Amino acid sequence: MTLERFGIVKFRGQDVTILGEDVKPGQAAPEFIVQTQEWVPFHGLADTQGKVRIIAAFLSVDTDTCDRELHRFNQEAAALSKDIAILVVSNDLPFAQKRWCGAAGVNSSPFFPIT
């Protein structure tokens, strides 16, 4: 059974439910599943096994701050080794991420797992 926690995060002034325990420093990351742009399940750890992982999270491509952050992150990520898996997770649905990439001229984006 998944632990449900309330009163930790608000969205538009309303409490949202957080599922699961916090990951603590030094603790092994738990497996997680996200959707790619093509709506294919991607297992964050299993599908990047043997690589160094950079995992980042942002709220939405439709906010100015996240838009700027993602442009910069994508520039920096392009220079990294192929031995590094970059996983960026957001609350956006895959079609919104795909729209952002098209508008930003990004052909391979870190938030649709680059492996």
Beta strands, then each sheet from edge to edge (+ up, - down):
strand 1: 4-11
strand 2: 14-19
strand 3: 33-35
strand 4: 41-43
strand 5: 52-57
strand 6: 84-89
sheet 1: 1+ 2-
sheet 2: 3+ 4-
sheet 3: 5+ 6+
end
